[in-house]
Amino acid sequence: MSAMRISWCLPCLVLPLVACPAKDETADTTDATDVLAEIVEVTPDATLETSPDVAVETDQEIEDVVAVEVGPVACQLLDFTGELETKNAPGVFQLGGKVDLGLGGPLPDAMILEFFSDETGTFDLAANGNENYKTCDQCVRFVQDIDPSGATPARNFFQKSGTLTIDAATPPNGTDLKLTLTDAEFVEVTIRAADSQTTPVENGACYQHPSDFVVETGTCKPACGDHVCGPDGCGGICGEGCRDDEKCHLDGSRCEAVSTCVQVALDGKLDNTGAGVFRLDVTRLGLGAVDQEDFVQIEFYKDAVGTFDLASTANRNYSTCNQCVRLIVDGRTELYQKSGKLVVSEASIPMGDPQTDGYVDLQTTSVVLEEVLIDDEFNSMPLPNGACVELVDGQLSSPVP
């Protein structure tokens, strides 16, 4: 398939956010949407949608970037502060995403940390597989100039040298992280879609921090509002929670013996966040915590039009679906199609370029979504007595490029 699967048990949320974690990309050279869809949502919603909700926006002291000479190439000095945010995927952390960290122009930048090992200690960023995003266990990336409109292409940077030290008290599989980058240098790269191979851009830009650079997560603030149950966003639960034989209602308002299928009417324009990826923000509907982003994401992995059964053999699993409907609530609760149909008009080009010809006009019919867990292979597994949402039949379309 030509587009990556985006798992959110992250994505992952800022824009279309990501899996636990996945290293695939949706374009030969990832743009801002692709990178954050892995995370942040996450992300549209993220990865990265990521979320996409998800970025550190306050109490950041951003300094101007200063150029320093390093041999024949003028690398810029990384010089910013802020707190890492834990993403809703094991081993994924992010700083920025909605604020300018001083990289490039005035658009937002993001620092993305991904760990494919739970080890702590000191690691060489240029050895043992860490020299390439395809094989790294300790991975540090920067995305420069994130433009949700796509008018300004984002630039990607990956580690070239230096060391990374993870505090023994904060293994990367947890919610807290403290690490130190020492003599770290990051170079501009492209990321190949097929296998996430990074290739340095010839005469590309670079960033460095010649001494110790400490980044860490801040104190998590629970997001419960008036919830009496359900996750609080910090690894705990709101209120007293529910008994073992009960399920928390989707909006956290009550515990119930049998999940109530919530009816949701969709309206508004779909945002084409990447080839084959369309998102609609539904936070205003109050499906979860009011201060967390909720969104419907429709993904296409086949450039086809017509009427599609969402309960077909291929479409019943996220790992194999060609037409996929998902709902992310509070950046952490994932619902995936159980039944219904998607009618895509003949004028649609589902997997087209969002800037030139990507467009969908579609109708949802009797679509029911159920709460699922998505594993590392993108298999969607329904949760017993999980949340349920029924999409009221409706017409949705994206703006014509």
CORKAHU-V857425 format. One record per residue. N is the residue number from 0. PSI is psi in whole degrees, -180 to 180 (* if undefined). OMEGA is omega in whole degrees, 0 to 359 (NA if undefined). Layout:
# CORKAHU-V857425
n=<N | N>
psi=<PSI | PSI>
omega=<OMEGA | OMEGA>
This chain:
# CORKAHU-V857425
n=<0 | 1 | 2 | 3 | 4 | 5 | 6 | 7 | 8 | 9 | 10 | 11 | 12 | 13 | 14 | 15 | 16 | 17 | 18 | 19 | 20 | 21 | 22 | 23 | 24 | 25 | 26 | 27 | 28 | 29 | 30 | 31 | 32 | 33 | 34 | 35 | 36 | 37 | 38 | 39 | 40 | 41 | 42 | 43 | 44 | 45 | 46 | 47 | 48 | 49 | 50 | 51 | 52 | 53 | 54 | 55 | 56 | 57 | 58 | 59 | 60 | 61 | 62 | 63 | 64 | 65 | 66 | 67 | 68 | 69 | 70 | 71 | 72 | 73 | 74 | 75 | 76 | 77 | 78 | 79 | 80 | 81 | 82 | 83 | 84 | 85 | 86 | 87 | 88 | 89 | 90 | 91 | 92 | 93 | 94 | 95 | 96 | 97 | 98 | 99 | 100 | 101 | 102 | 103 | 104 | 105 | 106 | 107 | 108 | 109 | 110 | 111 | 112 | 113 | 114 | 115 | 116 | 117 | 118 | 119 | 120 | 121 | 122 | 123 | 124 | 125 | 126 | 127 | 128 | 129 | 130 | 131 | 132 | 133 | 134 | 135 | 136 | 137 | 138 | 139 | 140 | 141 | 142 | 143 | 144 | 145 | 146 | 147 | 148 | 149 | 150 | 151 | 152 | 153 | 154 | 155 | 156 | 157 | 158 | 159 | 160 | 161 | 162 | 163 | 164 | 165 | 166 | 167 | 168 | 169 | 170 | 171 | 172 | 173 | 174 | 175 | 176 | 177 | 178 | 179 | 180 | 181 | 182 | 183 | 184 | 185 | 186 | 187 | 188 | 189 | 190 | 191 | 192 | 193 | 194 | 195 | 196 | 197 | 198 | 199 | 200 | 201 | 202 | 203 | 204 | 205 | 206 | 207 | 208 | 209 | 210 | 211 | 212 | 213 | 214 | 215 | 216 | 217 | 218 | 219 | 220 | 221 | 222 | 223 | 224 | 225 | 226 | 227 | 228 | 229 | 230 | 231 | 232 | 233 | 234 | 235 | 236 | 237 | 238 | 239 | 240 | 241 | 242 | 243 | 244 | 245 | 246 | 247 | 248 | 249 | 250 | 251 | 252 | 253 | 254 | 255 | 256 | 257 | 258 | 259 | 260 | 261 | 262 | 263 | 264 | 265 | 266 | 267 | 268 | 269 | 270 | 271 | 272 | 273 | 274 | 275 | 276 | 277 | 278 | 279 | 280 | 281 | 282 | 283 | 284 | 285 | 286 | 287 | 288 | 289 | 290 | 291 | 292 | 293 | 294 | 295 | 296 | 297 | 298 | 299 | 300 | 301 | 302 | 303 | 304 | 305 | 306 | 307 | 308 | 309 | 310 | 311 | 312 | 313 | 314 | 315 | 316 | 317 | 318 | 319 | 320 | 321 | 322 | 323 | 324 | 325 | 326 | 327 | 328 | 329 | 330 | 331 | 332 | 333 | 334 | 335 | 336 | 337 | 338 | 339 | 340 | 341 | 342 | 343 | 344 | 345 | 346 | 347 | 348 | 349 | 350 | 351 | 352 | 353 | 354 | 355 | 356 | 357 | 358 | 359 | 360 | 361 | 362 | 363 | 364 | 365 | 366 | 367 | 368 | 369 | 370 | 371 | 372 | 373 | 374 | 375 | 376 | 377 | 378 | 379 | 380 | 381 | 382 | 383 | 384 | 385 | 386 | 387 | 388 | 389 | 390 | 391 | 392 | 393 | 394 | 395 | 396 | 397 | 398 | 399 | 400>
psi=<151 | -2 | 150 | 156 | 140 | 110 | 144 | 5 | 26 | * | * | 18 | 85 | -58 | -148 | 113 | -170 | -180 | -150 | 69 | 160 | 149 | 6 | 158 | 166 | 1 | 159 | -38 | 111 | 140 | -175 | -40 | -44 | -48 | -44 | -20 | -22 | -17 | -99 | * | 11 | 69 | * | * | * | -92 | -2 | * | * | * | -4 | * | 143 | -10 | 158 | 114 | -14 | 163 | 34 | 133 | 107 | 125 | 155 | 146 | 135 | 140 | 136 | 146 | 126 | 100 | -139 | -12 | 138 | 101 | 150 | 151 | 126 | 121 | 83 | 165 | 165 | 170 | 139 | 146 | 135 | 127 | 165 | 52 | 137 | 132 | 15 | 128 | 155 | 145 | 130 | -155 | -30 | 5 | 156 | 118 | 5 | 13 | 125 | -132 | -164 | -3 | 161 | 152 | 165 | 143 | 124 | 125 | 128 | 135 | 128 | 22 | 144 | 7 | 149 | 170 | -160 | 133 | 140 | 122 | -7 | 18 | 168 | 38 | -16 | -8 | -8 | 141 | -28 | -32 | -1 | 146 | -30 | 107 | 129 | 123 | 154 | 140 | 122 | 131 | 73 | 114 | 104 | -27 | -19 | 1 | -34 | 114 | 136 | 157 | 140 | 141 | 141 | 155 | 140 | -38 | 173 | -177 | 158 | 126 | 121 | 125 | 135 | -24 | -8 | 70 | 145 | -6 | -1 | -168 | -13 | 148 | 133 | 125 | 162 | 126 | 132 | 127 | 43 | 139 | 140 | 134 | 154 | 136 | 164 | 154 | 117 | 135 | -42 | -39 | 11 | 20 | 130 | 137 | 123 | 140 | 129 | 129 | 27 | 172 | 166 | 157 | 151 | 160 | 103 | -6 | -162 | 136 | 108 | 129 | 145 | 162 | 154 | -174 | 125 | 136 | 114 | 143 | 82 | -33 | -127 | 20 | 143 | -6 | 177 | 167 | 145 | 1 | -6 | 22 | -2 | -166 | 159 | 146 | -145 | -3 | -171 | 159 | 166 | -29 | 13 | 163 | 138 | 131 | 152 | -37 | 6 | 12 | -21 | 163 | 147 | 150 | -35 | 130 | 135 | 131 | 114 | 131 | 133 | 124 | 125 | 136 | 163 | 176 | 137 | 138 | 119 | 96 | -11 | 168 | 117 | 5 | 123 | 135 | 145 | 119 | 127 | 23 | -37 | -18 | -9 | 38 | -26 | -147 | 134 | -21 | 15 | 145 | 136 | 139 | 150 | 135 | 127 | 123 | 141 | 132 | 16 | 128 | 74 | 154 | 164 | -159 | 127 | 134 | 116 | -9 | 11 | 165 | -46 | -43 | -13 | -13 | 134 | -28 | -20 | -3 | 146 | -31 | 116 | 130 | 127 | 154 | 125 | 122 | 129 | 22 | 8 | -28 | 122 | 128 | 141 | 156 | 138 | -38 | 174 | -180 | 153 | 122 | 115 | 123 | 158 | -23 | -10 | 148 | 80 | -38 | 24 | 171 | 125 | -25 | -14 | -53 | 3 | 125 | 141 | 145 | 116 | 163 | 134 | 136 | 117 | 41 | 123 | 132 | 143 | 152 | 136 | 165 | 143 | 122 | -176 | -18 | 11 | 19 | 132 | 125 | 113 | 140 | 133 | 129 | 34 | 176 | 157 | 138 | 133 | 120 | 122 | 134 | 132 | 170 | 131 | 147 | 162 | 156 | 144 | 130 | *>
omega=<187 | 178 | 182 | 173 | 185 | 181 | 187 | 184 | 176 | NA | NA | 208 | 157 | 172 | 179 | 192 | 215 | 192 | 193 | 323 | 178 | 183 | 180 | 179 | 183 | 178 | 182 | 174 | 187 | 173 | 185 | 181 | 181 | 185 | 184 | 174 | 176 | 189 | 190 | NA | 260 | 108 | NA | NA | NA | 307 | 160 | NA | NA | NA | 270 | NA | 186 | 184 | 177 | 187 | 186 | 177 | 177 | 177 | 185 | 180 | 175 | 177 | 181 | 181 | 174 | 183 | 175 | 183 | 184 | 183 | 178 | 175 | 177 | 184 | 173 | 185 | 178 | 177 | 179 | 182 | 173 | 174 | 177 | 177 | 180 | 174 | 181 | 174 | 181 | 181 | 183 | 172 | 182 | 182 | 178 | 178 | 177 | 177 | 179 | 178 | 178 | 182 | 185 | 179 | 180 | 176 | 178 | 170 | 185 | 179 | 179 | 182 | 179 | 175 | 180 | 184 | 169 | 182 | 183 | 185 | 177 | 182 | 182 | 183 | 176 | 179 | 182 | 182 | 180 | 181 | 180 | 189 | 188 | 170 | 175 | 192 | 178 | 180 | 170 | 172 | 185 | 174 | 179 | 181 | 182 | 180 | 181 | 182 | 177 | 180 | 177 | 177 | 184 | 180 | 181 | 183 | 176 | 182 | 180 | 178 | 178 | 181 | 179 | 180 | 183 | 182 | 183 | 177 | 189 | 177 | 180 | 180 | 178 | 180 | 171 | 180 | 179 | 172 | 182 | 180 | 185 | 176 | 182 | 183 | 179 | 183 | 162 | 181 | 184 | 185 | 190 | 187 | 178 | 176 | 177 | 178 | 179 | 176 | 180 | 183 | 180 | 180 | 176 | 178 | 178 | 170 | 190 | 179 | 180 | 181 | 186 | 174 | 181 | 177 | 176 | 178 | 181 | 178 | 181 | 179 | 183 | 186 | 179 | 178 | 175 | 179 | 180 | 183 | 181 | 179 | 181 | 179 | 178 | 179 | 177 | 178 | 180 | 180 | 183 | 175 | 182 | 182 | 180 | 178 | 177 | 176 | 187 | 182 | 176 | 186 | 185 | 172 | 181 | 182 | 178 | 183 | 176 | 178 | 185 | 177 | 181 | 176 | 182 | 172 | 183 | 182 | 174 | 176 | 180 | 187 | 179 | 181 | 179 | 184 | 181 | 187 | 175 | 178 | 179 | 181 | 184 | 182 | 176 | 180 | 180 | 178 | 186 | 183 | 176 | 183 | 172 | 179 | 171 | 178 | 178 | 184 | 178 | 177 | 175 | 183 | 184 | 177 | 181 | 180 | 186 | 178 | 182 | 178 | 178 | 184 | 181 | 187 | 181 | 179 | 182 | 182 | 185 | 188 | 172 | 175 | 191 | 178 | 183 | 175 | 178 | 181 | 180 | 179 | 185 | 180 | 185 | 173 | 184 | 186 | 175 | 181 | 178 | 182 | 175 | 180 | 183 | 185 | 181 | 180 | 185 | 170 | 190 | 185 | 178 | 178 | 181 | 183 | 185 | 185 | 179 | 185 | 171 | 169 | 188 | 178 | 175 | 181 | 177 | 181 | 176 | 179 | 179 | 181 | 183 | 164 | 179 | 184 | 184 | 178 | 178 | 173 | 179 | 185 | 181 | 177 | 177 | 181 | 178 | 180 | 183 | 178 | 175 | 179 | 176 | 182 | 182 | 181 | 180 | 177 | 176 | 177 | 177 | 182 | NA>
